[in-house]
Amino acid sequence: MKRKLFGTDGVRGTANSYPMTAEMALMLGAAVGRYFRNEHGGVHRVVIGKDTRLSGYMFENALTAGLTSTGMNVLLLGPVPTPAVGLLTPSMRADLGIMISASHNHAADNGIKFFGPDGFKLSDAVEAEIETLVDEGVRPALPENIGRARRIDDGRSRYQERVKSTLPSGLRLDGIKVVVDCANGAAYRSAPEILWELGATVIPIGVEPNGLNINEGCGSTKPQKAAAAVIENGADVGICLDGDADRIILIDEKGQIADGDQIMALMAARWAAEDRLAGGALVATVMSNLGLERFLEGKGLRLERTQVGDRYVVEAMRKNGWNLGGEQSGHIVMTDYATTGDGLMAGMQFLAEMVRSGKRASELTRSFEPVPQLLKNVRFGEGQAPLEIASVKTAISDAEGLLEGKGRLLIRKSGTEPLIRVMAECEDPGLLEQVVDGIVAEVQAVA
């Protein structure tokens, strides 16, 4: 069944524009309420978290209205990282978890992500069924069955204790100076507090959210501010999170930036050495660098690729019993500890390796030499389908011919924004720019 509302990570868009309107949030709340009341007996409960966007208040209230109208009891966590919702949904015996966030997008956007009672994101099939229920309209419960809503004041603290518990017992971060950039997002309190409690010297930035500055010039998509802070303060490492703290980018003591591929390479090699890497496999998406694949092969390990989206990484991990995966963008999924990408947990694992090995961050964030990779995004208008145009198809075919035996090409439509992403890898920088720029020009001509 084709989905109309849901993208690769829930429902997302500009606040107060379809589909991210208060009316749609109410209808989605009523639809998921109906779905989970039909599927599960007994007391019905849903956990809702959000990031720091101004529109979060609106969507929190609208979802609560829709859910309680169908008999669901709502537990409101307030601002917490996305993985906290994945953790607390099964912990609080809820039927459903909801995170209100547009992750790394700018403040005007927002999104609604859904987690099942096991703490994992809903499958495509379930999301399609929920869309059908949205189309059928709200079917309220009887007056005596209307649900209740209450605030949960210690949800953030419960999550923070879980993050700390993933470290070896007794491990401390004394003597390590850390710049942590919280993107003015959901982890603006959790991240500095966790690091301080473990003994680190903490230099926090991006910890003054005002509802409109989430991801603005900071965070995992704009790590330059944190890199400058690392140099200025003589820090040992920088940790950059995104707006909902489910992804991480690292910065070494020299101010050099390391993406998710380098973090996964380090963790896979370490876990394999400790006989902890299930199946000898790391799961990543088609976006991960060819250098990562070659590095793993050299260690006798495998890179299993999925389509883009951490949910698809997790689905492959669960299906095959693998326990480590993620994305180049910084989602790091460790199913031994969490149900979704968790930037804070991944950061803790990296810091633990610094302590264990006694090595500097620069020695741990360069496991392999990346194959030159170029990614460009082209924005297109509503209702357009650039990849269906003959001239664009021809440009892509020509580029594939030029790269045959020399590299690889990936063209895809973003699941969260109206963008065409054009990515290529090749040892020849000149050829790399030629093929990417050629396709970008054709898409721009018709977009």
Order of alpha helices (4+ residues) and beta strands (2+ residues): beta-alpha-beta-alpha-beta-alpha-beta-beta-alpha-beta-alpha-beta-alpha-beta-alpha-beta-beta-beta-alpha-beta-alpha-beta-alpha-beta-beta-alpha-alpha-beta-alpha-beta-beta-alpha
